[in-house]
Amino acid sequence: QTRDFVYVGDVSRAVVLACFAPGGDGSPANIGTGTETSVNDLAVLINEFCGGKSEISHGESREGEILKSVASVTRAKEWFEFSAETELRVGLKDRVESLQL
């Protein structure tokens, strides 16, 4: 399974850009990276940044589960010149480090 994971700081920046962009017509704009990342790769990264002590297990797909999902980011680029800037590895490491006590 894949998803389009985007750094929360990039999402915040996109919201601000959209708020001040001229020409909005109420149509939605996807906020993402335009890049597919497997859920397994995400789990490996999280495990790495959290000390590598968790076992990653795999289960059966749920009925109706979307196997591949990636955002079409064209509208955000065209409308308010947004593109994600933070690589998944960098953003995830930043978030994990900020939450450690």
HUDA-V645706 format. One record per pair of residues at least 12 apart in sequence whose C-alpha atoms are under 6 Angstrom apart, sorted by the first residue. I is the first residue (numbers start at 1). J is the second residue. Records with the same first field share a line. If there is no record, write none. Layout:
# HUDA-V645706
I: J  J
This chain:
# HUDA-V645706
1: 38  39  67  68
2: 36  37  38  39  68  69
3: 36  37  69  70
4: 35  36  70
6: 32  33
7: 91
10: 84
18: 80
21: 80
29: 75  76
30: 73
32: 71
33: 84
34: 70  71  72  73
36: 70
